[in-house]
Amino acid sequence: MLHARAITPGDTYVYLPKEQILITGDILVSPVPFAVGGSYPQEWIQTLQKLNALHVDIIIPGHGDAEGNKTYLRQNLKLFQHVLADVKDAKAKGFTLEQTKAALTGNAAAYAADLALPDRLLSAFKGYFLEVFVNRAYHELEKPLGDSPTS
């Protein structure tokens, strides 16, 4: 068992190198990422990068079907990097948290496209992932990495 800090301070995942199987827990869930309850966007991205570097044939997410390749993991990594970059850009432009949330959640369909999500999942994507991730990322950029997230 290996530990990370991505969605919670105590995320656990299992990597079986001989079998080339990765069990991610809620670090990776399908079809919609789940950030409600807390998350550490920058460390989550680092964790996904670390998982992407592993040699695996099967990924078993915390929710959803097993994956036979890294496509979904890489889509999540791209999405998280995309949203974090846009939060950083909004902060650099002087946007408040509320302005940042409005701008980015108003663009939810473009972010959902990173995961190839169907329109019927857009509301869940916004509520379970995007709104929370934007909030956490914004607050995380205001304090040193390692502090607990702010609601």
Phi and psi in radians as a Rosetta constraint file:
Dihedral C 1 N 2 CA 2 C 2 CIRCULARHARMONIC -2.111 0.35
Dihedral N 2 CA 2 C 2 N 3 CIRCULARHARMONIC 2.677 0.35
Dihedral C 2 N 3 CA 3 C 3 CIRCULARHARMONIC -2.068 0.35
Dihedral N 3 CA 3 C 3 N 4 CIRCULARHARMONIC 2.619 0.35
Dihedral C 3 N 4 CA 4 C 4 CIRCULARHARMONIC -2.600 0.35
Dihedral N 4 CA 4 C 4 N 5 CIRCULARHARMONIC 2.969 0.35
Dihedral C 4 N 5 CA 5 C 5 CIRCULARHARMONIC -2.180 0.35
Dihedral N 5 CA 5 C 5 N 6 CIRCULARHARMONIC 1.844 0.35
Dihedral C 5 N 6 CA 6 C 6 CIRCULARHARMONIC -2.295 0.35
Dihedral N 6 CA 6 C 6 N 7 CIRCULARHARMONIC -1.283 0.35
Dihedral C 6 N 7 CA 7 C 7 CIRCULARHARMONIC -1.624 0.35
Dihedral N 7 CA 7 C 7 N 8 CIRCULARHARMONIC -0.471 0.35
Dihedral C 7 N 8 CA 8 C 8 CIRCULARHARMONIC -2.364 0.35
Dihedral N 8 CA 8 C 8 N 9 CIRCULARHARMONIC 2.939 0.35
Dihedral C 8 N 9 CA 9 C 9 CIRCULARHARMONIC -1.200 0.35
Dihedral N 9 CA 9 C 9 N 10 CIRCULARHARMONIC -0.238 0.35
Dihedral C 9 N 10 CA 10 C 10 CIRCULARHARMONIC -2.268 0.35
Dihedral N 10 CA 10 C 10 N 11 CIRCULARHARMONIC 0.813 0.35
Dihedral C 10 N 11 CA 11 C 11 CIRCULARHARMONIC -1.187 0.35
Dihedral N 11 CA 11 C 11 N 12 CIRCULARHARMONIC 2.510 0.35
Dihedral C 11 N 12 CA 12 C 12 CIRCULARHARMONIC -2.228 0.35
Dihedral N 12 CA 12 C 12 N 13 CIRCULARHARMONIC 2.450 0.35
Dihedral C 12 N 13 CA 13 C 13 CIRCULARHARMONIC -2.425 0.35
Dihedral N 13 CA 13 C 13 N 14 CIRCULARHARMONIC 2.808 0.35
Dihedral C 13 N 14 CA 14 C 14 CIRCULARHARMONIC -2.159 0.35
Dihedral N 14 CA 14 C 14 N 15 CIRCULARHARMONIC 2.264 0.35
Dihedral C 14 N 15 CA 15 C 15 CIRCULARHARMONIC -2.113 0.35
Dihedral N 15 CA 15 C 15 N 16 CIRCULARHARMONIC 2.144 0.35
Dihedral C 15 N 16 CA 16 C 16 CIRCULARHARMONIC -1.905 0.35
Dihedral N 16 CA 16 C 16 N 17 CIRCULARHARMONIC 1.587 0.35
Dihedral C 16 N 17 CA 17 C 17 CIRCULARHARMONIC -1.088 0.35
Dihedral N 17 CA 17 C 17 N 18 CIRCULARHARMONIC -0.676 0.35
Dihedral C 17 N 18 CA 18 C 18 CIRCULARHARMONIC -1.084 0.35
Dihedral N 18 CA 18 C 18 N 19 CIRCULARHARMONIC -0.729 0.35
Dihedral C 18 N 19 CA 19 C 19 CIRCULARHARMONIC -1.508 0.35
Dihedral N 19 CA 19 C 19 N 20 CIRCULARHARMONIC -0.222 0.35
Dihedral C 19 N 20 CA 20 C 20 CIRCULARHARMONIC 1.019 0.35
Dihedral N 20 CA 20 C 20 N 21 CIRCULARHARMONIC 0.815 0.35
Dihedral C 20 N 21 CA 21 C 21 CIRCULARHARMONIC -2.077 0.35
Dihedral N 21 CA 21 C 21 N 22 CIRCULARHARMONIC 2.385 0.35
Dihedral C 21 N 22 CA 22 C 22 CIRCULARHARMONIC -2.129 0.35
Dihedral N 22 CA 22 C 22 N 23 CIRCULARHARMONIC 2.187 0.35
Dihedral C 22 N 23 CA 23 C 23 CIRCULARHARMONIC -1.943 0.35
Dihedral N 23 CA 23 C 23 N 24 CIRCULARHARMONIC 1.994 0.35
Dihedral C 23 N 24 CA 24 C 24 CIRCULARHARMONIC -1.651 0.35
Dihedral N 24 CA 24 C 24 N 25 CIRCULARHARMONIC -0.228 0.35
Dihedral C 24 N 25 CA 25 C 25 CIRCULARHARMONIC 1.038 0.35
Dihedral N 25 CA 25 C 25 N 26 CIRCULARHARMONIC -2.668 0.35
Dihedral C 25 N 26 CA 26 C 26 CIRCULARHARMONIC -1.375 0.35
Dihedral N 26 CA 26 C 26 N 27 CIRCULARHARMONIC 0.094 0.35
Dihedral C 26 N 27 CA 27 C 27 CIRCULARHARMONIC -1.064 0.35
Dihedral N 27 CA 27 C 27 N 28 CIRCULARHARMONIC -0.559 0.35
Dihedral C 27 N 28 CA 28 C 28 CIRCULARHARMONIC -2.389 0.35
Dihedral N 28 CA 28 C 28 N 29 CIRCULARHARMONIC 2.099 0.35
Dihedral C 28 N 29 CA 29 C 29 CIRCULARHARMONIC -2.291 0.35
Dihedral N 29 CA 29 C 29 N 30 CIRCULARHARMONIC 2.715 0.35
Dihedral C 29 N 30 CA 30 C 30 CIRCULARHARMONIC -2.333 0.35
Dihedral N 30 CA 30 C 30 N 31 CIRCULARHARMONIC 2.499 0.35
Dihedral C 30 N 31 CA 31 C 31 CIRCULARHARMONIC -1.613 0.35
Dihedral N 31 CA 31 C 31 N 32 CIRCULARHARMONIC -0.200 0.35
Dihedral C 31 N 32 CA 32 C 32 CIRCULARHARMONIC -2.070 0.35
Dihedral N 32 CA 32 C 32 N 33 CIRCULARHARMONIC 2.226 0.35
Dihedral C 32 N 33 CA 33 C 33 CIRCULARHARMONIC -1.019 0.35
Dihedral N 33 CA 33 C 33 N 34 CIRCULARHARMONIC 2.613 0.35
Dihedral C 33 N 34 CA 34 C 34 CIRCULARHARMONIC -2.121 0.35
Dihedral N 34 CA 34 C 34 N 35 CIRCULARHARMONIC 1.962 0.35
Dihedral C 34 N 35 CA 35 C 35 CIRCULARHARMONIC -2.014 0.35
Dihedral N 35 CA 35 C 35 N 36 CIRCULARHARMONIC -0.015 0.35
Dihedral C 35 N 36 CA 36 C 36 CIRCULARHARMONIC -1.158 0.35
Dihedral N 36 CA 36 C 36 N 37 CIRCULARHARMONIC 2.397 0.35
Dihedral C 36 N 37 CA 37 C 37 CIRCULARHARMONIC 1.762 0.35
Dihedral N 37 CA 37 C 37 N 38 CIRCULARHARMONIC -0.179 0.35
Dihedral C 37 N 38 CA 38 C 38 CIRCULARHARMONIC 2.424 0.35
Dihedral N 38 CA 38 C 38 N 39 CIRCULARHARMONIC 2.705 0.35
Dihedral C 38 N 39 CA 39 C 39 CIRCULARHARMONIC -2.996 0.35
Dihedral N 39 CA 39 C 39 N 40 CIRCULARHARMONIC 2.808 0.35
Dihedral C 39 N 40 CA 40 C 40 CIRCULARHARMONIC -2.229 0.35
Dihedral N 40 CA 40 C 40 N 41 CIRCULARHARMONIC 1.436 0.35
Dihedral C 40 N 41 CA 41 C 41 CIRCULARHARMONIC -0.877 0.35
Dihedral N 41 CA 41 C 41 N 42 CIRCULARHARMONIC -0.819 0.35
Dihedral C 41 N 42 CA 42 C 42 CIRCULARHARMONIC -1.155 0.35
Dihedral N 42 CA 42 C 42 N 43 CIRCULARHARMONIC -0.724 0.35
Dihedral C 42 N 43 CA 43 C 43 CIRCULARHARMONIC -1.270 0.35
Dihedral N 43 CA 43 C 43 N 44 CIRCULARHARMONIC -0.545 0.35
Dihedral C 43 N 44 CA 44 C 44 CIRCULARHARMONIC -1.084 0.35
Dihedral N 44 CA 44 C 44 N 45 CIRCULARHARMONIC -0.767 0.35
Dihedral C 44 N 45 CA 45 C 45 CIRCULARHARMONIC -1.076 0.35
Dihedral N 45 CA 45 C 45 N 46 CIRCULARHARMONIC -0.782 0.35
Dihedral C 45 N 46 CA 46 C 46 CIRCULARHARMONIC -1.050 0.35
Dihedral N 46 CA 46 C 46 N 47 CIRCULARHARMONIC -0.705 0.35
Dihedral C 46 N 47 CA 47 C 47 CIRCULARHARMONIC -1.127 0.35
Dihedral N 47 CA 47 C 47 N 48 CIRCULARHARMONIC -0.789 0.35
Dihedral C 47 N 48 CA 48 C 48 CIRCULARHARMONIC -1.079 0.35
Dihedral N 48 CA 48 C 48 N 49 CIRCULARHARMONIC -0.646 0.35
Dihedral C 48 N 49 CA 49 C 49 CIRCULARHARMONIC -1.104 0.35
Dihedral N 49 CA 49 C 49 N 50 CIRCULARHARMONIC -0.735 0.35
Dihedral C 49 N 50 CA 50 C 50 CIRCULARHARMONIC -1.118 0.35
Dihedral N 50 CA 50 C 50 N 51 CIRCULARHARMONIC -0.758 0.35
Dihedral C 50 N 51 CA 51 C 51 CIRCULARHARMONIC -1.146 0.35
Dihedral N 51 CA 51 C 51 N 52 CIRCULARHARMONIC -0.648 0.35
Dihedral C 51 N 52 CA 52 C 52 CIRCULARHARMONIC -1.123 0.35
Dihedral N 52 CA 52 C 52 N 53 CIRCULARHARMONIC -0.491 0.35
Dihedral C 52 N 53 CA 53 C 53 CIRCULARHARMONIC -1.356 0.35
Dihedral N 53 CA 53 C 53 N 54 CIRCULARHARMONIC -0.266 0.35
Dihedral C 53 N 54 CA 54 C 54 CIRCULARHARMONIC -1.293 0.35
Dihedral N 54 CA 54 C 54 N 55 CIRCULARHARMONIC 2.594 0.35
Dihedral C 54 N 55 CA 55 C 55 CIRCULARHARMONIC -1.537 0.35
Dihedral N 55 CA 55 C 55 N 56 CIRCULARHARMONIC 1.896 0.35
Dihedral C 55 N 56 CA 56 C 56 CIRCULARHARMONIC -2.339 0.35
Dihedral N 56 CA 56 C 56 N 57 CIRCULARHARMONIC 2.612 0.35
Dihedral C 56 N 57 CA 57 C 57 CIRCULARHARMONIC -1.873 0.35
Dihedral N 57 CA 57 C 57 N 58 CIRCULARHARMONIC -0.447 0.35
Dihedral C 57 N 58 CA 58 C 58 CIRCULARHARMONIC -2.356 0.35
Dihedral N 58 CA 58 C 58 N 59 CIRCULARHARMONIC 2.310 0.35
Dihedral C 58 N 59 CA 59 C 59 CIRCULARHARMONIC -2.059 0.35
Dihedral N 59 CA 59 C 59 N 60 CIRCULARHARMONIC 2.200 0.35
Dihedral C 59 N 60 CA 60 C 60 CIRCULARHARMONIC -1.899 0.35
Dihedral N 60 CA 60 C 60 N 61 CIRCULARHARMONIC 1.857 0.35
Dihedral C 60 N 61 CA 61 C 61 CIRCULARHARMONIC -1.329 0.35
Dihedral N 61 CA 61 C 61 N 62 CIRCULARHARMONIC 2.931 0.35
Dihedral C 61 N 62 CA 62 C 62 CIRCULARHARMONIC -1.089 0.35
Dihedral N 62 CA 62 C 62 N 63 CIRCULARHARMONIC -0.539 0.35
Dihedral C 62 N 63 CA 63 C 63 CIRCULARHARMONIC -2.490 0.35
Dihedral N 63 CA 63 C 63 N 64 CIRCULARHARMONIC 2.530 0.35
Dihedral C 63 N 64 CA 64 C 64 CIRCULARHARMONIC 1.798 0.35
Dihedral N 64 CA 64 C 64 N 65 CIRCULARHARMONIC 3.099 0.35
Dihedral C 64 N 65 CA 65 C 65 CIRCULARHARMONIC -1.311 0.35
Dihedral N 65 CA 65 C 65 N 66 CIRCULARHARMONIC 2.670 0.35
Dihedral C 65 N 66 CA 66 C 66 CIRCULARHARMONIC -1.077 0.35
Dihedral N 66 CA 66 C 66 N 67 CIRCULARHARMONIC 2.560 0.35
Dihedral C 66 N 67 CA 67 C 67 CIRCULARHARMONIC -1.886 0.35
Dihedral N 67 CA 67 C 67 N 68 CIRCULARHARMONIC 2.396 0.35
Dihedral C 67 N 68 CA 68 C 68 CIRCULARHARMONIC -1.601 0.35
Dihedral N 68 CA 68 C 68 N 69 CIRCULARHARMONIC 0.072 0.35
Dihedral C 68 N 69 CA 69 C 69 CIRCULARHARMONIC -2.781 0.35
Dihedral N 69 CA 69 C 69 N 70 CIRCULARHARMONIC -3.046 0.35
Dihedral C 69 N 70 CA 70 C 70 CIRCULARHARMONIC -1.652 0.35
Dihedral N 70 CA 70 C 70 N 71 CIRCULARHARMONIC 0.191 0.35
Dihedral C 70 N 71 CA 71 C 71 CIRCULARHARMONIC -0.973 0.35
Dihedral N 71 CA 71 C 71 N 72 CIRCULARHARMONIC -0.898 0.35
Dihedral C 71 N 72 CA 72 C 72 CIRCULARHARMONIC -1.167 0.35
Dihedral N 72 CA 72 C 72 N 73 CIRCULARHARMONIC -0.675 0.35
Dihedral C 72 N 73 CA 73 C 73 CIRCULARHARMONIC -1.039 0.35
Dihedral N 73 CA 73 C 73 N 74 CIRCULARHARMONIC -0.808 0.35
Dihedral C 73 N 74 CA 74 C 74 CIRCULARHARMONIC -1.174 0.35
Dihedral N 74 CA 74 C 74 N 75 CIRCULARHARMONIC -0.593 0.35
Dihedral C 74 N 75 CA 75 C 75 CIRCULARHARMONIC -1.119 0.35
Dihedral N 75 CA 75 C 75 N 76 CIRCULARHARMONIC -0.735 0.35
Dihedral C 75 N 76 CA 76 C 76 CIRCULARHARMONIC -1.105 0.35
Dihedral N 76 CA 76 C 76 N 77 CIRCULARHARMONIC -0.782 0.35
Dihedral C 76 N 77 CA 77 C 77 CIRCULARHARMONIC -1.032 0.35
Dihedral N 77 CA 77 C 77 N 78 CIRCULARHARMONIC -0.803 0.35
Dihedral C 77 N 78 CA 78 C 78 CIRCULARHARMONIC -1.061 0.35
Dihedral N 78 CA 78 C 78 N 79 CIRCULARHARMONIC -0.794 0.35
Dihedral C 78 N 79 CA 79 C 79 CIRCULARHARMONIC -1.039 0.35
Dihedral N 79 CA 79 C 79 N 80 CIRCULARHARMONIC -0.877 0.35
Dihedral C 79 N 80 CA 80 C 80 CIRCULARHARMONIC -1.086 0.35
Dihedral N 80 CA 80 C 80 N 81 CIRCULARHARMONIC -0.738 0.35
Dihedral C 80 N 81 CA 81 C 81 CIRCULARHARMONIC -1.123 0.35
Dihedral N 81 CA 81 C 81 N 82 CIRCULARHARMONIC -0.696 0.35
Dihedral C 81 N 82 CA 82 C 82 CIRCULARHARMONIC -1.069 0.35
Dihedral N 82 CA 82 C 82 N 83 CIRCULARHARMONIC -0.892 0.35
Dihedral C 82 N 83 CA 83 C 83 CIRCULARHARMONIC -1.135 0.35
Dihedral N 83 CA 83 C 83 N 84 CIRCULARHARMONIC -0.792 0.35
Dihedral C 83 N 84 CA 84 C 84 CIRCULARHARMONIC -1.057 0.35
Dihedral N 84 CA 84 C 84 N 85 CIRCULARHARMONIC -0.739 0.35
Dihedral C 84 N 85 CA 85 C 85 CIRCULARHARMONIC -1.069 0.35
Dihedral N 85 CA 85 C 85 N 86 CIRCULARHARMONIC -0.697 0.35
Dihedral C 85 N 86 CA 86 C 86 CIRCULARHARMONIC -1.232 0.35
Dihedral N 86 CA 86 C 86 N 87 CIRCULARHARMONIC -0.604 0.35
Dihedral C 86 N 87 CA 87 C 87 CIRCULARHARMONIC -1.143 0.35
Dihedral N 87 CA 87 C 87 N 88 CIRCULARHARMONIC -0.787 0.35
Dihedral C 87 N 88 CA 88 C 88 CIRCULARHARMONIC -1.030 0.35
Dihedral N 88 CA 88 C 88 N 89 CIRCULARHARMONIC -0.746 0.35
Dihedral C 88 N 89 CA 89 C 89 CIRCULARHARMONIC -1.106 0.35
Dihedral N 89 CA 89 C 89 N 90 CIRCULARHARMONIC -0.766 0.35
Dihedral C 89 N 90 CA 90 C 90 CIRCULARHARMONIC -1.092 0.35
Dihedral N 90 CA 90 C 90 N 91 CIRCULARHARMONIC -0.752 0.35
Dihedral C 90 N 91 CA 91 C 91 CIRCULARHARMONIC -1.105 0.35
Dihedral N 91 CA 91 C 91 N 92 CIRCULARHARMONIC -0.710 0.35
Dihedral C 91 N 92 CA 92 C 92 CIRCULARHARMONIC -1.103 0.35
Dihedral N 92 CA 92 C 92 N 93 CIRCULARHARMONIC -0.500 0.35
Dihedral C 92 N 93 CA 93 C 93 CIRCULARHARMONIC -1.475 0.35
Dihedral N 93 CA 93 C 93 N 94 CIRCULARHARMONIC -0.030 0.35
Dihedral C 93 N 94 CA 94 C 94 CIRCULARHARMONIC 1.535 0.35
Dihedral N 94 CA 94 C 94 N 95 CIRCULARHARMONIC 0.234 0.35
Dihedral C 94 N 95 CA 95 C 95 CIRCULARHARMONIC -1.150 0.35
Dihedral N 95 CA 95 C 95 N 96 CIRCULARHARMONIC 2.463 0.35
Dihedral C 95 N 96 CA 96 C 96 CIRCULARHARMONIC -1.303 0.35
Dihedral N 96 CA 96 C 96 N 97 CIRCULARHARMONIC 2.995 0.35
Dihedral C 96 N 97 CA 97 C 97 CIRCULARHARMONIC -1.022 0.35
Dihedral N 97 CA 97 C 97 N 98 CIRCULARHARMONIC -0.807 0.35
Dihedral C 97 N 98 CA 98 C 98 CIRCULARHARMONIC -1.105 0.35
Dihedral N 98 CA 98 C 98 N 99 CIRCULARHARMONIC -0.707 0.35
Dihedral C 98 N 99 CA 99 C 99 CIRCULARHARMONIC -1.140 0.35
Dihedral N 99 CA 99 C 99 N 100 CIRCULARHARMONIC -0.692 0.35
Dihedral C 99 N 100 CA 100 C 100 CIRCULARHARMONIC -1.125 0.35
Dihedral N 100 CA 100 C 100 N 101 CIRCULARHARMONIC -0.816 0.35
Dihedral C 100 N 101 CA 101 C 101 CIRCULARHARMONIC -1.033 0.35
Dihedral N 101 CA 101 C 101 N 102 CIRCULARHARMONIC -0.799 0.35
Dihedral C 101 N 102 CA 102 C 102 CIRCULARHARMONIC -1.078 0.35
Dihedral N 102 CA 102 C 102 N 103 CIRCULARHARMONIC -0.786 0.35
Dihedral C 102 N 103 CA 103 C 103 CIRCULARHARMONIC -1.126 0.35
Dihedral N 103 CA 103 C 103 N 104 CIRCULARHARMONIC -0.789 0.35
Dihedral C 103 N 104 CA 104 C 104 CIRCULARHARMONIC -1.370 0.35
Dihedral N 104 CA 104 C 104 N 105 CIRCULARHARMONIC -0.686 0.35
Dihedral C 104 N 105 CA 105 C 105 CIRCULARHARMONIC -1.245 0.35
Dihedral N 105 CA 105 C 105 N 106 CIRCULARHARMONIC -0.437 0.35
Dihedral C 105 N 106 CA 106 C 106 CIRCULARHARMONIC -1.191 0.35
Dihedral N 106 CA 106 C 106 N 107 CIRCULARHARMONIC -0.261 0.35
Dihedral C 106 N 107 CA 107 C 107 CIRCULARHARMONIC -1.878 0.35
Dihedral N 107 CA 107 C 107 N 108 CIRCULARHARMONIC 0.389 0.35
Dihedral C 107 N 108 CA 108 C 108 CIRCULARHARMONIC -0.978 0.35
Dihedral N 108 CA 108 C 108 N 109 CIRCULARHARMONIC -0.666 0.35
Dihedral C 108 N 109 CA 109 C 109 CIRCULARHARMONIC -1.090 0.35
Dihedral N 109 CA 109 C 109 N 110 CIRCULARHARMONIC -0.661 0.35
Dihedral C 109 N 110 CA 110 C 110 CIRCULARHARMONIC -1.166 0.35
Dihedral N 110 CA 110 C 110 N 111 CIRCULARHARMONIC -0.701 0.35
Dihedral C 110 N 111 CA 111 C 111 CIRCULARHARMONIC -1.189 0.35
Dihedral N 111 CA 111 C 111 N 112 CIRCULARHARMONIC -0.732 0.35
Dihedral C 111 N 112 CA 112 C 112 CIRCULARHARMONIC -1.067 0.35
Dihedral N 112 CA 112 C 112 N 113 CIRCULARHARMONIC -0.491 0.35
Dihedral C 112 N 113 CA 113 C 113 CIRCULARHARMONIC -1.120 0.35
Dihedral N 113 CA 113 C 113 N 114 CIRCULARHARMONIC -0.484 0.35
Dihedral C 113 N 114 CA 114 C 114 CIRCULARHARMONIC -1.035 0.35
Dihedral N 114 CA 114 C 114 N 115 CIRCULARHARMONIC -0.494 0.35
Dihedral C 114 N 115 CA 115 C 115 CIRCULARHARMONIC -1.779 0.35
Dihedral N 115 CA 115 C 115 N 116 CIRCULARHARMONIC -0.004 0.35
Dihedral C 115 N 116 CA 116 C 116 CIRCULARHARMONIC 1.003 0.35
Dihedral N 116 CA 116 C 116 N 117 CIRCULARHARMONIC 0.674 0.35
Dihedral C 116 N 117 CA 117 C 117 CIRCULARHARMONIC -1.311 0.35
Dihedral N 117 CA 117 C 117 N 118 CIRCULARHARMONIC 2.444 0.35
Dihedral C 117 N 118 CA 118 C 118 CIRCULARHARMONIC -1.258 0.35
Dihedral N 118 CA 118 C 118 N 119 CIRCULARHARMONIC 2.711 0.35
Dihedral C 118 N 119 CA 119 C 119 CIRCULARHARMONIC -0.977 0.35
Dihedral N 119 CA 119 C 119 N 120 CIRCULARHARMONIC -0.546 0.35
Dihedral C 119 N 120 CA 120 C 120 CIRCULARHARMONIC -1.129 0.35
Dihedral N 120 CA 120 C 120 N 121 CIRCULARHARMONIC -0.297 0.35
Dihedral C 120 N 121 CA 121 C 121 CIRCULARHARMONIC -1.762 0.35
Dihedral N 121 CA 121 C 121 N 122 CIRCULARHARMONIC 0.041 0.35
Dihedral C 121 N 122 CA 122 C 122 CIRCULARHARMONIC -1.068 0.35
Dihedral N 122 CA 122 C 122 N 123 CIRCULARHARMONIC -0.741 0.35
Dihedral C 122 N 123 CA 123 C 123 CIRCULARHARMONIC -1.096 0.35
Dihedral N 123 CA 123 C 123 N 124 CIRCULARHARMONIC -0.781 0.35
Dihedral C 123 N 124 CA 124 C 124 CIRCULARHARMONIC -1.116 0.35
Dihedral N 124 CA 124 C 124 N 125 CIRCULARHARMONIC -0.704 0.35
Dihedral C 124 N 125 CA 125 C 125 CIRCULARHARMONIC -1.043 0.35
Dihedral N 125 CA 125 C 125 N 126 CIRCULARHARMONIC -0.802 0.35
Dihedral C 125 N 126 CA 126 C 126 CIRCULARHARMONIC -1.107 0.35
Dihedral N 126 CA 126 C 126 N 127 CIRCULARHARMONIC -0.820 0.35
Dihedral C 126 N 127 CA 127 C 127 CIRCULARHARMONIC -1.318 0.35
Dihedral N 127 CA 127 C 127 N 128 CIRCULARHARMONIC -0.708 0.35
Dihedral C 127 N 128 CA 128 C 128 CIRCULARHARMONIC -1.544 0.35
Dihedral N 128 CA 128 C 128 N 129 CIRCULARHARMONIC -0.373 0.35
Dihedral C 128 N 129 CA 129 C 129 CIRCULARHARMONIC -2.190 0.35
Dihedral N 129 CA 129 C 129 N 130 CIRCULARHARMONIC -1.166 0.35
Dihedral C 129 N 130 CA 130 C 130 CIRCULARHARMONIC -1.039 0.35
Dihedral N 130 CA 130 C 130 N 131 CIRCULARHARMONIC -0.878 0.35
Dihedral C 130 N 131 CA 131 C 131 CIRCULARHARMONIC -1.056 0.35
Dihedral N 131 CA 131 C 131 N 132 CIRCULARHARMONIC -0.750 0.35
Dihedral C 131 N 132 CA 132 C 132 CIRCULARHARMONIC -1.235 0.35
Dihedral N 132 CA 132 C 132 N 133 CIRCULARHARMONIC -0.780 0.35
Dihedral C 132 N 133 CA 133 C 133 CIRCULARHARMONIC -1.082 0.35
Dihedral N 133 CA 133 C 133 N 134 CIRCULARHARMONIC -0.750 0.35
Dihedral C 133 N 134 CA 134 C 134 CIRCULARHARMONIC -1.073 0.35
Dihedral N 134 CA 134 C 134 N 135 CIRCULARHARMONIC -0.809 0.35
Dihedral C 134 N 135 CA 135 C 135 CIRCULARHARMONIC -1.036 0.35
Dihedral N 135 CA 135 C 135 N 136 CIRCULARHARMONIC -0.859 0.35
Dihedral C 135 N 136 CA 136 C 136 CIRCULARHARMONIC -1.112 0.35
Dihedral N 136 CA 136 C 136 N 137 CIRCULARHARMONIC -0.769 0.35
Dihedral C 136 N 137 CA 137 C 137 CIRCULARHARMONIC -1.094 0.35
Dihedral N 137 CA 137 C 137 N 138 CIRCULARHARMONIC -0.742 0.35
Dihedral C 137 N 138 CA 138 C 138 CIRCULARHARMONIC -1.051 0.35
Dihedral N 138 CA 138 C 138 N 139 CIRCULARHARMONIC -0.857 0.35
Dihedral C 138 N 139 CA 139 C 139 CIRCULARHARMONIC -1.170 0.35
Dihedral N 139 CA 139 C 139 N 140 CIRCULARHARMONIC -0.646 0.35
Dihedral C 139 N 140 CA 140 C 140 CIRCULARHARMONIC -1.098 0.35
Dihedral N 140 CA 140 C 140 N 141 CIRCULARHARMONIC -0.591 0.35
Dihedral C 140 N 141 CA 141 C 141 CIRCULARHARMONIC -1.258 0.35
Dihedral N 141 CA 141 C 141 N 142 CIRCULARHARMONIC -0.269 0.35
Dihedral C 141 N 142 CA 142 C 142 CIRCULARHARMONIC -1.525 0.35
Dihedral N 142 CA 142 C 142 N 143 CIRCULARHARMONIC -0.238 0.35
Dihedral C 142 N 143 CA 143 C 143 CIRCULARHARMONIC -2.405 0.35
Dihedral N 143 CA 143 C 143 N 144 CIRCULARHARMONIC 2.869 0.35
Dihedral C 143 N 144 CA 144 C 144 CIRCULARHARMONIC -1.080 0.35
Dihedral N 144 CA 144 C 144 N 145 CIRCULARHARMONIC 2.532 0.35
Dihedral C 144 N 145 CA 145 C 145 CIRCULARHARMONIC -1.006 0.35
Dihedral N 145 CA 145 C 145 N 146 CIRCULARHARMONIC 2.349 0.35
Dihedral C 145 N 146 CA 146 C 146 CIRCULARHARMONIC 1.999 0.35
Dihedral N 146 CA 146 C 146 N 147 CIRCULARHARMONIC -0.388 0.35
Dihedral C 146 N 147 CA 147 C 147 CIRCULARHARMONIC -1.254 0.35
Dihedral N 147 CA 147 C 147 N 148 CIRCULARHARMONIC 2.754 0.35
Dihedral C 147 N 148 CA 148 C 148 CIRCULARHARMONIC -1.287 0.35
Dihedral N 148 CA 148 C 148 N 149 CIRCULARHARMONIC 2.638 0.35
Dihedral C 148 N 149 CA 149 C 149 CIRCULARHARMONIC -1.207 0.35
Dihedral N 149 CA 149 C 149 N 150 CIRCULARHARMONIC 2.721 0.35
Dihedral C 149 N 150 CA 150 C 150 CIRCULARHARMONIC -1.864 0.35
Dihedral N 150 CA 150 C 150 N 151 CIRCULARHARMONIC 2.452 0.35
